[in-house]
Amino acid sequence: MLKRIHIIIISCLVLSGAQAHAETASVSTPAALGQAVEKQEGTDLPRTLWGQGRDEDGKQGDKIEMKKVMEKAVKTVKLQNVVPPIHFASGEADIPNGYVERLRNVLDGMKGKDNVRLHFVGHTDNAQLFGEVKMKYGDNLALSRERAGVTAEYFQRALHLPAESITYDGLGESRPIASNITEQGKAQNRRVEVEVWYDEITDKLVDKEVVVASEMSRIKVCRVETVCKVRYKEGQARRTRIKNLVEPLRFD
C-alpha cells in the first residue's frame, strides 16, 4: 500500500514538472508557422487602438459640405412678332396664304438653337358673349384660349412638329392693340400671336451641398484557429476523454 502511494506521489510530481515544462516552452518557444496561438499581453505594454477615423468634431462617417460645382443654367428666350398675328373674323381664323411656309422658314433659321418651340397666345375684343357662344366658352378668356389651341393644332399638323414643341395660352380682352370702339379696332384685337421660344444653356459655377465620403483606412485581419467540436450522445453522461495531453509515464 505504501509502495502504491509512493508511486502515485512520484507520478503527480512528474506530471506537474511536465506541465510546468510545457507552459515554459509555450512562452519561450515560438509556435510553428501556421499554428494558431492564443496569447494574453501584459497590462503595462503599449496598445494600438484600431477603429474608424473621426473628424475634428468627433463625428463619424460621410458629411455634407458646401462646394463650388458646375451646373447647367437654362434661360428661355422669347421672340415676339417674328410673324404677323393671325386674325379672326366670324369665329374662324383668317390665316393668310403662305403663312405656313413663312413660319417654316423661321424655324429652319433656328436649327442651331436648343429646344425650339412655338407658343401661340390668343386675344379677343371686349364684346360680351351671348347665346350658344357663351354657353360653349363662358367668357372671352376661355374663347381666346380655345382659338389659340385650334391655331396651334393646325400648325403642328401643317409643319409636322412634335406635340412637345407646341404650347398655347389665352389672355382674353386684357391686352388690346387697338380701340374697341370701332369695328376695325375690334377686328385687330381678335388675334392669335405667334412667339418662337428657344433655350440658351450655359455652364454656371454655383455653391451646392455635396456629400463628402469619409476616408477610412481599412486593414483586413485574418485569424486562423483550429477548434475541436465535442459531440455528446443522447442518454450518456457528458464526459470527454482527451488523450496525449502530456507524455505517458514509462516504467522499467
HELIX and SHEET records of a PDB file:
HELIX    1   1 LEU A    2  SER A   28  1                                  27    
HELIX    2   2 TYR A   99  ASP A  108  1                                  10    
HELIX    3   3 GLY A  131  TYR A  137  1                                   7    
HELIX    4   4 ASN A  140  LEU A  159  1                                  20    
HELIX    5   5 ALA A  163  SER A  165  5                                   3    
HELIX    6   6 GLU A  183  ASN A  189  1                                   7    
SHEET    1   A 4 LYS A  63  LEU A  79  0                                        
SHEET    2   A 4 ARG A 191  VAL A 212 -1                                        
SHEET    3   A 4 ILE A  86  ALA A  89 -1                                        
SHEET    4   A 4 GLU A  92  ASP A  94 -1                                        
SHEET    1   B 4 LYS A  63  LEU A  79  0                                        
SHEET    2   B 4 ARG A 191  VAL A 212 -1                                        
SHEET    3   B 4 ASP A 114  HIS A 123 -1                                        
SHEET    4   B 4 ILE A 166  GLY A 170  1                                        
END                                                                             
